Amino acid sequence: MRKLRIFEHISLDGVIEHDDGYAYGAWTAPYRSPAGLAAVLAAQGPSFDLLLGRHTYDLWASFWPKAGHSPMADRLNAATKYVATHRPESLGWGPAKDLGGDLIEGVRGLKAEDGPDLILWGSSTLTSVLLGQGLVDEVVLAVSPVLLGRGKRFFSDTVAARELAFVSTMTTPTGVLLNTYRHVGALRT
């Protein structure tokens, strides 16, 4: 059985990085470092498959195949990409597969199979849905030392609260915390 792990760049006040004309686009760039990249690569593991929403898939498909060889590019390009999409015929960055008409059942089916862990990068809409359905095993947050005030949030306010258990942390030389949490379930009150 596969694990589903969410990876997300996030500010101290819960804003995630996104490329939709956001005033502070690419705000994580000043905090990137070789040590941070090494930590992310270690956290991802040497082999994984990707779970992506269509918007993130399209953004990454326009960049990673042309990025040249690097440990990150090579791993992302080699991964099977499972995509939530209504246009499966246009999945040109492969190997890629459509999740089918029922996202939840598609992800449940993938998790039940043997294979490498599934990593969800970006795709904030999927993050909330999959956490809300209890399908996420771990959350890895790359927390940058910034307060952005406004922007797209990591977790939708339409989904019931969730509880996470701390697993580990690592600090990069630029002050980014790479925090790993295990998904516990619904918030206990």
N, C-alpha and C positions, 0 to 999 in steps of 0.2 A: 504494500500500500504506500502511495506517495504522500509526502507532506506538501502542503500549500503554504508558501511563505511570502508575505508582503514586504517589499522594500520601498522606502519612501524617503526623499529629502524633505525636511520639515524645519520651520523656524521655531524659536522658543514659544511663540504664541499660536502654533498650530497651522500656519499657512504652508502649503506645499508648493513646490516649484511647478510651474506650468508655462506653456508657450502660446497663450491665446491673446497676445497683445497686452499682457499684464505690464503695468508701469515699472515693476522691478524684475522684469524677465532676466533669467540667468543669474539670479542673486546668489546662487551657490558657487559660482565660478571663483570668487576670491578665496574660498575656503578649501578648494581642491588641492590635494598634495599627493606626491607619490606614496606616502605612508597611508593616506586615506584610501587611495585606490587599492593598495595591497590589502587593507582591512576589508574593503567591500568584496574583493575577489575571494578572500578567505571565507567570508561569511556566505557568499553564494555557493562556494564549492566548485570543484573542477568541472562538473557536469550537471546540467539542469535543463529543463524545458521552460518556456515562457508562457504565461497566460496574460493576454493583452486585450484591452478594448480596442475598437477599430481606430479611434483617433490616435492613441499612442502608437499602435502598429504603423499607421501611415507616417507619422513623424519619424519613427525610428527607421522605417524602410527607406526613407529619403536620405538618411545619414549613414547608418552602420555598414551597409554593404560597400560604401565608398570610403570608409574611414581608414583603410589600410590595415596592416597586421599589427595587432597588439593583443595582450591577454584578454582585455575586455571585449574588443571587437570580435576576436576569433571565437570566444565563448558565446556571445550573443548571436553571431551569424550561424554558428553550428547548431544552436538550440532549435528544437521543434517549437514553432510558435502556434499556440492555440488561441484563436481570435474570436471574440464576440462580435459578429458581423452579420449584416443582412446581404452582403455582397461577397460571398465566398469565391466567386469566379475571378475576382481581382486581387487575390492574395499572391503577389509576385515575389515577395521576399520570403524565401523558404529555407528549410522545409516549413510549411504552414498548413494548418488544418482549421476548419470552421468548427466552432463549438456546437453548432446545431441550433434549432429553434428554441430550445429550453435551456437557458444558461445554467440554471441550478443543476438540472439533471446531467448536463454535459460535464460540468465540473465534478459532480459526484462520481460519474463514470470514470473520468481521468484519475481521480484520487484512488479509486478502487483497483486500478491497473498497477502492474509492476512497471517500474521505470524510475528515472531520476526525479528529484523534487521539482515541483512547479513553483516558479517565481513570478510574482506579479509586481512589475515596476510601473509606477504611474497609474493610469487608469483609475482615477479617483471614484468614478461611478461604481466600478466593479468592487473596489475596496469595501465600501459601505454595504453593498448587497451581500457579498460573500462573508463578511464578518457577521452581519445580521443573521445569516443562515447557519452560522456555526461551522463553516467550511474551512476556515483559516486555522492553521496550526501555530504559526509564528508571525510576529511583526518585527521587522528590523527598521528602526528609524535612525537616519543620519541627521542628527539635530545640529543645525548651524547656530552660532551665537549671534543671532539677529532677531529683532522684533519688527515685523512688517505691518502690523496693525490691520490690514485688510487684504483680502485675496481668497483664493480657493482653499477651503479647509480640508484637512485629512479625512474627517469623518462627517457624514451627513447628519444634520439634526433631525432627520425623519426616521432614523433607525434607533432602536432601543439601545440603551447604554450597555457596554461590554466591559468585562473584567479581564485584565492581563496580568500575568505573573512575570516578574523580572527574572531574566536568565543570565545576562552578562552585559558588560559595557566595555568600551575601548575608546580612548581619546586620541585624536590626531594632533600633530603639531600646530595646526591652525585652529584648534579649539572645537572641532566637530566631535560630537559624541556619537558613537555607533552603538545604539542600545538595542538589545534583543529581548523580546518578550514572548512568552507562551500564551496563546489564547486560552482562557479559562472557560468563558461562557458569559451568560447574562450577568449583569451587575447584581451582586448580593447587597441588600439593604437591611 
